[in-house]
Structure formats: structure tokens, C-alpha cells
Amino acid sequence: MKKWVCTVCGYVYDPEKGDPENGIEAGTSFENLPDDWTCPVCGVGKDMFEEE
């Protein structure tokens, strides 16, 4: 699975780890994240992420 990087703070969303602190299970692809999901570090939306 592809990783995605926040262009604002550099946080890397790794689908193999998910974002368990925000209810996103491991194995959830970036494309399948909810539309209202935000970067857990700086709070920007999915539109501010780029494929690594």
C-alpha cells in the first residue's frame, strides 16, 4: 500500500498502521479514509496530502 505525506507538517499516513487513535483501522487505504478525516498532527484535510 502507498504511503501519503502531509505537505504542511510532514506526517506520513501509513495504511498498514492506520490511525487507531482516530478510529482508523490498520489496513485502511488513504482512498478509503472518511472525507472528513484530518491530519492527526496539524489538522489539515486529505487534500493537503501527496503520495510518497
N, C-alpha and C positions, 0 to 999 in steps of 0.2 A: 504494500500500500504506500501511496505517496504521502510525504510529509508536507505541511504547509507552514509558512513563516509569516508572522505578523510584521508588516512593513513599518509599523510605528515603534514597537518595543523589542522585536526580535524573538518573541515567544514562538516556539515550534509546536504545532499541533501534530502529534504522532498518533495515527489511527490505531496502532497496535496497543497504545496505552489508554486512549480515550481521554476524557476529562471527568474522572469519577467524582471529584469534589463538586461538580456542577451537574451531576446526573447523566453524564455521557459514558456509556459502557465501552470497555475495550473492544476493538474491532469495528467501531463506527467510523465509516469513511467521512472525509470532510464534506463531501457532497450530501451526505445524509444527516449532517448536523441540522438542528432546527434553524429556521430562518432568523430567529431572534437570539441565537447563541452569540455570545461576545467573547472577546479575548479575556481569559481569566486574569491577566496581568494588568492590561491597560484599559479594557472595556470597549474597544472598537469593534465594529461589526465584521462579518465574514468578508465583506467587500474589500477590506484592507489587508487581506492575506494573499500571498503569492505561493505558487507551487515551488517547493525546494528543488 
